[in-house]
Amino acid sequence: MDLNKSLRLAIESGKVSVGANESIKAITSGSAKLVILSSNCLEETAAAAKKGDAPVHSFNGNNSVLGAACGKPFPVSILAILDGGKSDILNLKAN
């Protein structure tokens, strides 16, 4: 699976919460199906993400690289996949 391609397809065709505030809301409400954390995500944010029921995947890059992978012009430290759309992103294993 090409993670960058799957991320962009999920953002284009599915529903994704980008950023700490939106992602934590999705995690606590139980609507997040997968959480992706950058390698330099804040410890408090990562701890809050891991308290939820959704699997958590550690992205192999910092927030700038994750933002670029999402097609965003800004750093992204955490995102929550609510609906994968046409992407196979939900097949990603937690790590």
Jmol script that loads the backbone (N, CA, C; Angstrom):
load data "model"
ATOM      1  N   MET A   1       0.854  -1.181   0.000  1.00  0.00           N
ATOM      2  CA  MET A   1       0.000   0.000   0.000  1.00  0.00           C
ATOM      3  C   MET A   1       0.897   1.242   0.000  1.00  0.00           C
ATOM      4  N   ASP A   2       0.592   2.158  -0.893  1.00  0.00           N
ATOM      5  CA  ASP A   2       1.281   3.448  -0.921  1.00  0.00           C
ATOM      6  C   ASP A   2       0.510   4.376   0.027  1.00  0.00           C
ATOM      7  N   LEU A   3       1.089   4.605   1.200  1.00  0.00           N
ATOM      8  CA  LEU A   3       0.400   5.370   2.242  1.00  0.00           C
ATOM      9  C   LEU A   3       0.053   6.781   1.772  1.00  0.00           C
ATOM     10  N   ASN A   4       0.972   7.448   1.083  1.00  0.00           N
ATOM     11  CA  ASN A   4       0.701   8.814   0.626  1.00  0.00           C
ATOM     12  C   ASN A   4      -0.480   8.852  -0.337  1.00  0.00           C
ATOM     13  N   LYS A   5      -0.521   7.918  -1.268  1.00  0.00           N
ATOM     14  CA  LYS A   5      -1.615   7.851  -2.236  1.00  0.00           C
ATOM     15  C   LYS A   5      -2.931   7.527  -1.526  1.00  0.00           C
ATOM     16  N   SER A   6      -2.888   6.585  -0.587  1.00  0.00           N
ATOM     17  CA  SER A   6      -4.092   6.202   0.160  1.00  0.00           C
ATOM     18  C   SER A   6      -4.610   7.360   1.002  1.00  0.00           C
ATOM     19  N   LEU A   7      -3.700   8.127   1.613  1.00  0.00           N
ATOM     20  CA  LEU A   7      -4.099   9.294   2.409  1.00  0.00           C
ATOM     21  C   LEU A   7      -4.819  10.323   1.548  1.00  0.00           C
ATOM     22  N   ARG A   8      -4.235  10.642   0.405  1.00  0.00           N
ATOM     23  CA  ARG A   8      -4.855  11.648  -0.470  1.00  0.00           C
ATOM     24  C   ARG A   8      -6.217  11.192  -0.978  1.00  0.00           C
ATOM     25  N   LEU A   9      -6.318   9.907  -1.311  1.00  0.00           N
ATOM     26  CA  LEU A   9      -7.594   9.385  -1.797  1.00  0.00           C
ATOM     27  C   LEU A   9      -8.645   9.417  -0.687  1.00  0.00           C
ATOM     28  N   ALA A  10      -8.236   9.114   0.548  1.00  0.00           N
ATOM     29  CA  ALA A  10      -9.165   9.175   1.680  1.00  0.00           C
ATOM     30  C   ALA A  10      -9.638  10.608   1.917  1.00  0.00           C
ATOM     31  N   ILE A  11      -8.735  11.565   1.790  1.00  0.00           N
ATOM     32  CA  ILE A  11      -9.096  12.970   1.990  1.00  0.00           C
ATOM     33  C   ILE A  11     -10.035  13.440   0.882  1.00  0.00           C
ATOM     34  N   GLU A  12      -9.784  12.998  -0.354  1.00  0.00           N
ATOM     35  CA  GLU A  12     -10.607  13.421  -1.488  1.00  0.00           C
ATOM     36  C   GLU A  12     -11.976  12.739  -1.514  1.00  0.00           C
ATOM     37  N   SER A  13     -12.032  11.450  -1.177  1.00  0.00           N
ATOM     38  CA  SER A  13     -13.279  10.707  -1.363  1.00  0.00           C
ATOM     39  C   SER A  13     -13.979  10.310  -0.065  1.00  0.00           C
ATOM     40  N   GLY A  14     -13.291  10.445   1.061  1.00  0.00           N
ATOM     41  CA  GLY A  14     -13.871  10.042   2.339  1.00  0.00           C
ATOM     42  C   GLY A  14     -14.049  11.229   3.263  1.00  0.00           C
ATOM     43  N   LYS A  15     -13.951  10.951   4.549  1.00  0.00           N
ATOM     44  CA  LYS A  15     -14.080  12.011   5.554  1.00  0.00           C
ATOM     45  C   LYS A  15     -12.919  11.878   6.537  1.00  0.00           C
ATOM     46  N   VAL A  16     -12.157  12.963   6.670  1.00  0.00           N
ATOM     47  CA  VAL A  16     -10.951  12.961   7.494  1.00  0.00           C
ATOM     48  C   VAL A  16     -10.933  14.211   8.357  1.00  0.00           C
ATOM     49  N   SER A  17     -10.631  14.048   9.647  1.00  0.00           N
ATOM     50  CA  SER A  17     -10.436  15.189  10.547  1.00  0.00           C
ATOM     51  C   SER A  17      -8.945  15.438  10.646  1.00  0.00           C
ATOM     52  N   VAL A  18      -8.522  16.651  10.304  1.00  0.00           N
ATOM     53  CA  VAL A  18      -7.107  17.002  10.306  1.00  0.00           C
ATOM     54  C   VAL A  18      -6.833  17.958  11.457  1.00  0.00           C
ATOM     55  N   GLY A  19      -5.777  17.681  12.223  1.00  0.00           N
ATOM     56  CA  GLY A  19      -5.391  18.549  13.328  1.00  0.00           C
ATOM     57  C   GLY A  19      -5.829  17.989  14.664  1.00  0.00           C
ATOM     58  N   ALA A  20      -5.187  18.481  15.715  1.00  0.00           N
ATOM     59  CA  ALA A  20      -5.400  17.940  17.058  1.00  0.00           C
ATOM     60  C   ALA A  20      -6.833  18.122  17.558  1.00  0.00           C
ATOM     61  N   ASN A  21      -7.364  19.328  17.473  1.00  0.00           N
ATOM     62  CA  ASN A  21      -8.702  19.579  18.025  1.00  0.00           C
ATOM     63  C   ASN A  21      -9.765  18.724  17.360  1.00  0.00           C
ATOM     64  N   GLU A  22      -9.804  18.744  16.036  1.00  0.00           N
ATOM     65  CA  GLU A  22     -10.821  17.987  15.293  1.00  0.00           C
ATOM     66  C   GLU A  22     -10.629  16.478  15.477  1.00  0.00           C
ATOM     67  N   SER A  23      -9.383  16.029  15.467  1.00  0.00           N
ATOM     68  CA  SER A  23      -9.114  14.591  15.598  1.00  0.00           C
ATOM     69  C   SER A  23      -9.485  14.076  16.986  1.00  0.00           C
ATOM     70  N   ILE A  24      -9.145  14.819  18.020  1.00  0.00           N
ATOM     71  CA  ILE A  24      -9.480  14.393  19.389  1.00  0.00           C
ATOM     72  C   ILE A  24     -10.997  14.358  19.575  1.00  0.00           C
ATOM     73  N   LYS A  25     -11.718  15.309  18.984  1.00  0.00           N
ATOM     74  CA  LYS A  25     -13.191  15.279  19.040  1.00  0.00           C
ATOM     75  C   LYS A  25     -13.716  13.998  18.398  1.00  0.00           C
ATOM     76  N   ALA A  26     -13.165  13.650  17.236  1.00  0.00           N
ATOM     77  CA  ALA A  26     -13.600  12.445  16.526  1.00  0.00           C
ATOM     78  C   ALA A  26     -13.268  11.183  17.320  1.00  0.00           C
ATOM     79  N   ILE A  27     -12.112  11.183  17.971  1.00  0.00           N
ATOM     80  CA  ILE A  27     -11.689  10.017  18.766  1.00  0.00           C
ATOM     81  C   ILE A  27     -12.601   9.848  19.977  1.00  0.00           C
ATOM     82  N   THR A  28     -12.857  10.931  20.702  1.00  0.00           N
ATOM     83  CA  THR A  28     -13.673  10.836  21.915  1.00  0.00           C
ATOM     84  C   THR A  28     -15.140  10.538  21.602  1.00  0.00           C
ATOM     85  N   SER A  29     -15.614  10.969  20.426  1.00  0.00           N
ATOM     86  CA  SER A  29     -17.003  10.680  20.063  1.00  0.00           C
ATOM     87  C   SER A  29     -17.165   9.258  19.515  1.00  0.00           C
ATOM     88  N   GLY A  30     -16.036   8.616  19.205  1.00  0.00           N
ATOM     89  CA  GLY A  30     -16.089   7.247  18.699  1.00  0.00           C
ATOM     90  C   GLY A  30     -16.272   7.152  17.190  1.00  0.00           C
ATOM     91  N   SER A  31     -16.194   8.284  16.485  1.00  0.00           N
ATOM     92  CA  SER A  31     -16.396   8.253  15.032  1.00  0.00           C
ATOM     93  C   SER A  31     -15.108   7.989  14.251  1.00  0.00           C
ATOM     94  N   ALA A  32     -13.958   8.075  14.906  1.00  0.00           N
ATOM     95  CA  ALA A  32     -12.681   7.816  14.227  1.00  0.00           C
ATOM     96  C   ALA A  32     -12.491   6.311  14.030  1.00  0.00           C
ATOM     97  N   LYS A  33     -12.131   5.913  12.812  1.00  0.00           N
ATOM     98  CA  LYS A  33     -11.887   4.502  12.507  1.00  0.00           C
ATOM     99  C   LYS A  33     -10.402   4.189  12.485  1.00  0.00           C
ATOM    100  N   LEU A  34      -9.568   5.218  12.297  1.00  0.00           N
ATOM    101  CA  LEU A  34      -8.119   5.076  12.281  1.00  0.00           C
ATOM    102  C   LEU A  34      -7.519   6.424  12.615  1.00  0.00           C
ATOM    103  N   VAL A  35      -6.449   6.418  13.418  1.00  0.00           N
ATOM    104  CA  VAL A  35      -5.747   7.644  13.776  1.00  0.00           C
ATOM    105  C   VAL A  35      -4.310   7.515  13.282  1.00  0.00           C
ATOM    106  N   ILE A  36      -3.805   8.570  12.667  1.00  0.00           N
ATOM    107  CA  ILE A  36      -2.427   8.584  12.186  1.00  0.00           C
ATOM    108  C   ILE A  36      -1.693   9.723  12.879  1.00  0.00           C
ATOM    109  N   LEU A  37      -0.558   9.390  13.510  1.00  0.00           N
ATOM    110  CA  LEU A  37       0.254  10.357  14.251  1.00  0.00           C
ATOM    111  C   LEU A  37       1.584  10.567  13.551  1.00  0.00           C
ATOM    112  N   SER A  38       2.047  11.807  13.482  1.00  0.00           N
ATOM    113  CA  SER A  38       3.381  12.073  12.950  1.00  0.00           C
ATOM    114  C   SER A  38       4.417  11.665  14.001  1.00  0.00           C
ATOM    115  N   SER A  39       5.661  11.549  13.569  1.00  0.00           N
ATOM    116  CA  SER A  39       6.718  11.123  14.497  1.00  0.00           C
ATOM    117  C   SER A  39       6.991  12.162  15.575  1.00  0.00           C
ATOM    118  N   ASN A  40       6.658  13.435  15.325  1.00  0.00           N
ATOM    119  CA  ASN A  40       6.903  14.475  16.323  1.00  0.00           C
ATOM    120  C   ASN A  40       5.610  15.046  16.910  1.00  0.00           C
ATOM    121  N   CYS A  41       4.575  14.231  16.925  1.00  0.00           N
ATOM    122  CA  CYS A  41       3.309  14.635  17.538  1.00  0.00           C
ATOM    123  C   CYS A  41       3.524  14.856  19.035  1.00  0.00           C
ATOM    124  N   LEU A  42       2.890  15.863  19.591  1.00  0.00           N
ATOM    125  CA  LEU A  42       3.023  16.140  21.029  1.00  0.00           C
ATOM    126  C   LEU A  42       2.580  14.941  21.860  1.00  0.00           C
ATOM    127  N   GLU A  43       3.281  14.693  22.947  1.00  0.00           N
ATOM    128  CA  GLU A  43       2.981  13.553  23.820  1.00  0.00           C
ATOM    129  C   GLU A  43       1.541  13.586  24.339  1.00  0.00           C
ATOM    130  N   GLU A  44       1.057  14.781  24.706  1.00  0.00           N
ATOM    131  CA  GLU A  44      -0.309  14.896  25.241  1.00  0.00           C
ATOM    132  C   GLU A  44      -1.336  14.497  24.184  1.00  0.00           C
ATOM    133  N   THR A  45      -1.098  14.917  22.956  1.00  0.00           N
ATOM    134  CA  THR A  45      -2.008  14.588  21.862  1.00  0.00           C
ATOM    135  C   THR A  45      -1.968  13.093  21.566  1.00  0.00           C
ATOM    136  N   ALA A  46      -0.759  12.538  21.526  1.00  0.00           N
ATOM    137  CA  ALA A  46      -0.604  11.101  21.266  1.00  0.00           C
ATOM    138  C   ALA A  46      -1.273  10.280  22.361  1.00  0.00           C
ATOM    139  N   ALA A  47      -1.118  10.701  23.623  1.00  0.00           N
ATOM    140  CA  ALA A  47      -1.731   9.981  24.740  1.00  0.00           C
ATOM    141  C   ALA A  47      -3.257  10.023  24.635  1.00  0.00           C
ATOM    142  N   ALA A  48      -3.802  11.186  24.273  1.00  0.00           N
ATOM    143  CA  ALA A  48      -5.255  11.317  24.112  1.00  0.00           C
ATOM    144  C   ALA A  48      -5.746  10.434  22.969  1.00  0.00           C
ATOM    145  N   ALA A  49      -4.974  10.350  21.889  1.00  0.00           N
ATOM    146  CA  ALA A  49      -5.360   9.521  20.745  1.00  0.00           C
ATOM    147  C   ALA A  49      -5.380   8.052  21.113  1.00  0.00           C
ATOM    148  N   LYS A  50      -4.428   7.637  21.919  1.00  0.00           N
ATOM    149  CA  LYS A  50      -4.308   6.215  22.287  1.00  0.00           C
ATOM    150  C   LYS A  50      -5.363   5.783  23.298  1.00  0.00           C
ATOM    151  N   LYS A  51      -6.041   6.738  23.931  1.00  0.00           N
ATOM    152  CA  LYS A  51      -7.109   6.405  24.877  1.00  0.00           C
ATOM    153  C   LYS A  51      -8.390   5.970  24.164  1.00  0.00           C
ATOM    154  N   GLY A  52      -8.501   6.322  22.888  1.00  0.00           N
ATOM    155  CA  GLY A  52      -9.702   5.989  22.126  1.00  0.00           C
ATOM    156  C   GLY A  52      -9.699   4.542  21.672  1.00  0.00           C
ATOM    157  N   ASP A  53     -10.792   4.147  21.029  1.00  0.00           N
ATOM    158  CA  ASP A  53     -10.956   2.779  20.542  1.00  0.00           C
ATOM    159  C   ASP A  53     -10.350   2.558  19.161  1.00  0.00           C
ATOM    160  N   ALA A  54     -10.085   3.630  18.436  1.00  0.00           N
ATOM    161  CA  ALA A  54      -9.571   3.510  17.064  1.00  0.00           C
ATOM    162  C   ALA A  54      -8.115   3.070  17.067  1.00  0.00           C
ATOM    163  N   PRO A  55      -7.723   2.242  16.087  1.00  0.00           N
ATOM    164  CA  PRO A  55      -6.309   1.873  15.974  1.00  0.00           C
ATOM    165  C   PRO A  55      -5.468   3.106  15.682  1.00  0.00           C
ATOM    166  N   VAL A  56      -4.247   3.137  16.205  1.00  0.00           N
ATOM    167  CA  VAL A  56      -3.345   4.275  16.035  1.00  0.00           C
ATOM    168  C   VAL A  56      -2.134   3.824  15.224  1.00  0.00           C
ATOM    169  N   HIS A  57      -1.873   4.518  14.117  1.00  0.00           N
ATOM    170  CA  HIS A  57      -0.718   4.220  13.273  1.00  0.00           C
ATOM    171  C   HIS A  57       0.289   5.353  13.410  1.00  0.00           C
ATOM    172  N   SER A  58       1.550   4.999  13.648  1.00  0.00           N
ATOM    173  CA  SER A  58       2.617   6.001  13.719  1.00  0.00           C
ATOM    174  C   SER A  58       3.194   6.209  12.329  1.00  0.00           C
ATOM    175  N   PHE A  59       3.029   7.419  11.804  1.00  0.00           N
ATOM    176  CA  PHE A  59       3.534   7.772  10.483  1.00  0.00           C
ATOM    177  C   PHE A  59       5.047   7.886  10.543  1.00  0.00           C
ATOM    178  N   ASN A  60       5.715   7.406   9.516  1.00  0.00           N
ATOM    179  CA  ASN A  60       7.172   7.385   9.483  1.00  0.00           C
ATOM    180  C   ASN A  60       7.702   8.702   8.911  1.00  0.00           C
ATOM    181  N   GLY A  61       7.423   9.795   9.590  1.00  0.00           N
ATOM    182  CA  GLY A  61       7.860  11.127   9.159  1.00  0.00           C
ATOM    183  C   GLY A  61       7.299  12.167  10.110  1.00  0.00           C
ATOM    184  N   ASN A  62       7.884  13.366  10.074  1.00  0.00           N
ATOM    185  CA  ASN A  62       7.423  14.411  10.986  1.00  0.00           C
ATOM    186  C   ASN A  62       6.149  15.072  10.469  1.00  0.00           C
ATOM    187  N   ASN A  63       5.672  16.085  11.184  1.00  0.00           N
ATOM    188  CA  ASN A  63       4.398  16.718  10.840  1.00  0.00           C
ATOM    189  C   ASN A  63       4.431  17.440   9.490  1.00  0.00           C
ATOM    190  N   SER A  64       5.585  17.938   9.085  1.00  0.00           N
ATOM    191  CA  SER A  64       5.697  18.582   7.773  1.00  0.00           C
ATOM    192  C   SER A  64       5.532  17.563   6.649  1.00  0.00           C
ATOM    193  N   VAL A  65       6.134  16.389   6.822  1.00  0.00           N
ATOM    194  CA  VAL A  65       6.035  15.332   5.824  1.00  0.00           C
ATOM    195  C   VAL A  65       4.606  14.790   5.761  1.00  0.00           C
ATOM    196  N   LEU A  66       3.963  14.636   6.922  1.00  0.00           N
ATOM    197  CA  LEU A  66       2.580  14.159   6.953  1.00  0.00           C
ATOM    198  C   LEU A  66       1.653  15.171   6.295  1.00  0.00           C
ATOM    199  N   GLY A  67       1.870  16.445   6.556  1.00  0.00           N
ATOM    200  CA  GLY A  67       1.068  17.488   5.907  1.00  0.00           C
ATOM    201  C   GLY A  67       1.205  17.431   4.394  1.00  0.00           C
ATOM    202  N   ALA A  68       2.424  17.261   3.911  1.00  0.00           N
ATOM    203  CA  ALA A  68       2.663  17.157   2.465  1.00  0.00           C
ATOM    204  C   ALA A  68       2.004  15.905   1.901  1.00  0.00           C
ATOM    205  N   ALA A  69       2.069  14.805   2.641  1.00  0.00           N
ATOM    206  CA  ALA A  69       1.445  13.549   2.193  1.00  0.00           C
ATOM    207  C   ALA A  69      -0.070  13.710   2.072  1.00  0.00           C
ATOM    208  N   CYS A  70      -0.642  14.563   2.897  1.00  0.00           N
ATOM    209  CA  CYS A  70      -2.086  14.817   2.859  1.00  0.00           C
ATOM    210  C   CYS A  70      -2.452  15.846   1.788  1.00  0.00           C
ATOM    211  N   GLY A  71      -1.446  16.454   1.181  1.00  0.00           N
ATOM    212  CA  GLY A  71      -1.706  17.493   0.197  1.00  0.00           C
ATOM    213  C   GLY A  71      -2.029  18.827   0.835  1.00  0.00           C
ATOM    214  N   LYS A  72      -1.635  19.005   2.074  1.00  0.00           N
ATOM    215  CA  LYS A  72      -1.914  20.247   2.797  1.00  0.00           C
ATOM    216  C   LYS A  72      -0.677  21.144   2.783  1.00  0.00           C
ATOM    217  N   PRO A  73      -0.854  22.471   2.715  1.00  0.00           N
ATOM    218  CA  PRO A  73       0.289  23.389   2.713  1.00  0.00           C
ATOM    219  C   PRO A  73       0.755  23.756   4.126  1.00  0.00           C
ATOM    220  N   PHE A  74       0.438  22.922   5.096  1.00  0.00           N
ATOM    221  CA  PHE A  74       0.811  23.187   6.489  1.00  0.00           C
ATOM    222  C   PHE A  74       1.128  21.856   7.177  1.00  0.00           C
ATOM    223  N   PRO A  75       1.864  21.897   8.289  1.00  0.00           N
ATOM    224  CA  PRO A  75       2.187  20.661   9.017  1.00  0.00           C
ATOM    225  C   PRO A  75       0.939  20.042   9.641  1.00  0.00           C
ATOM    226  N   VAL A  76       0.891  18.711   9.658  1.00  0.00           N
ATOM    227  CA  VAL A  76      -0.214  17.962  10.262  1.00  0.00           C
ATOM    228  C   VAL A  76       0.396  16.943  11.221  1.00  0.00           C
ATOM    229  N   SER A  77       0.107  17.072  12.511  1.00  0.00           N
ATOM    230  CA  SER A  77       0.687  16.143  13.477  1.00  0.00           C
ATOM    231  C   SER A  77      -0.225  14.951  13.760  1.00  0.00           C
ATOM    232  N   ILE A  78      -1.532  15.119  13.533  1.00  0.00           N
ATOM    233  CA  ILE A  78      -2.481  14.035  13.785  1.00  0.00           C
ATOM    234  C   ILE A  78      -3.667  14.189  12.836  1.00  0.00           C
ATOM    235  N   LEU A  79      -4.188  13.054  12.404  1.00  0.00           N
ATOM    236  CA  LEU A  79      -5.427  13.072  11.636  1.00  0.00           C
ATOM    237  C   LEU A  79      -6.213  11.821  11.976  1.00  0.00           C
ATOM    238  N   ALA A  80      -7.517  11.945  11.869  1.00  0.00           N
ATOM    239  CA  ALA A  80      -8.417  10.826  12.156  1.00  0.00           C
ATOM    240  C   ALA A  80      -9.224  10.522  10.896  1.00  0.00           C
ATOM    241  N   ILE A  81      -9.207   9.262  10.495  1.00  0.00           N
ATOM    242  CA  ILE A  81      -9.984   8.829   9.346  1.00  0.00           C
ATOM    243  C   ILE A  81     -11.376   8.442   9.853  1.00  0.00           C
ATOM    244  N   LEU A  82     -12.404   9.148   9.391  1.00  0.00           N
ATOM    245  CA  LEU A  82     -13.777   8.857   9.786  1.00  0.00           C
ATOM    246  C   LEU A  82     -14.437   7.928   8.766  1.00  0.00           C
ATOM    247  N   ASP A  83     -14.088   8.143   7.504  1.00  0.00           N
ATOM    248  CA  ASP A  83     -14.606   7.320   6.408  1.00  0.00           C
ATOM    249  C   ASP A  83     -13.500   7.256   5.356  1.00  0.00           C
ATOM    250  N   GLY A  84     -13.082   6.055   5.026  1.00  0.00           N
ATOM    251  CA  GLY A  84     -11.982   5.876   4.088  1.00  0.00           C
ATOM    252  C   GLY A  84     -12.336   6.192   2.648  1.00  0.00           C
ATOM    253  N   GLY A  85     -13.609   6.337   2.333  1.00  0.00           N
ATOM    254  CA  GLY A  85     -14.014   6.604   0.960  1.00  0.00           C
ATOM    255  C   GLY A  85     -13.558   5.485   0.037  1.00  0.00           C
ATOM    256  N   LYS A  86     -12.951   5.834  -1.084  1.00  0.00           N
ATOM    257  CA  LYS A  86     -12.486   4.856  -2.067  1.00  0.00           C
ATOM    258  C   LYS A  86     -11.082   4.342  -1.738  1.00  0.00           C
ATOM    259  N   SER A  87     -10.516   4.812  -0.649  1.00  0.00           N
ATOM    260  CA  SER A  87      -9.152   4.454  -0.265  1.00  0.00           C
ATOM    261  C   SER A  87      -9.120   3.141   0.510  1.00  0.00           C
ATOM    262  N   ASP A  88      -7.961   2.489   0.479  1.00  0.00           N
ATOM    263  CA  ASP A  88      -7.753   1.282   1.276  1.00  0.00           C
ATOM    264  C   ASP A  88      -7.052   1.584   2.588  1.00  0.00           C
ATOM    265  N   ILE A  89      -7.100   2.848   3.007  1.00  0.00           N
ATOM    266  CA  ILE A  89      -6.376   3.316   4.200  1.00  0.00           C
ATOM    267  C   ILE A  89      -6.792   2.576   5.469  1.00  0.00           C
ATOM    268  N   LEU A  90      -8.045   2.131   5.554  1.00  0.00           N
ATOM    269  CA  LEU A  90      -8.500   1.457   6.772  1.00  0.00           C
ATOM    270  C   LEU A  90      -7.912   0.068   6.929  1.00  0.00           C
ATOM    271  N   ASN A  91      -7.236  -0.442   5.901  1.00  0.00           N
ATOM    272  CA  ASN A  91      -6.532  -1.721   6.005  1.00  0.00           C
ATOM    273  C   ASN A  91      -5.167  -1.564   6.657  1.00  0.00           C
ATOM    274  N   LEU A  92      -4.773  -0.322   6.929  1.00  0.00           N
ATOM    275  CA  LEU A  92      -3.492  -0.021   7.556  1.00  0.00           C
ATOM    276  C   LEU A  92      -3.486  -0.579   8.976  1.00  0.00           C
ATOM    277  N   LYS A  93      -2.432  -1.229   9.342  1.00  0.00           N
ATOM    278  CA  LYS A  93      -2.330  -1.823  10.684  1.00  0.00           C
ATOM    279  C   LYS A  93      -1.852  -0.783  11.688  1.00  0.00           C
ATOM    280  N   ALA A  94      -2.353  -0.886  12.894  1.00  0.00           N
ATOM    281  CA  ALA A  94      -1.879  -0.031  13.971  1.00  0.00           C
ATOM    282  C   ALA A  94      -0.470  -0.451  14.338  1.00  0.00           C
ATOM    283  N   ASN A  95       0.335   0.506  14.772  1.00  0.00           N
ATOM    284  CA  ASN A  95       1.691   0.177  15.239  1.00  0.00           C
ATOM    285  C   ASN A  95       2.117   1.099  16.340  1.00  0.00           C
TER     286      ASN A  95
END
end "model"
wireframe off; spacefill off
backbone 0.3
color backbone group
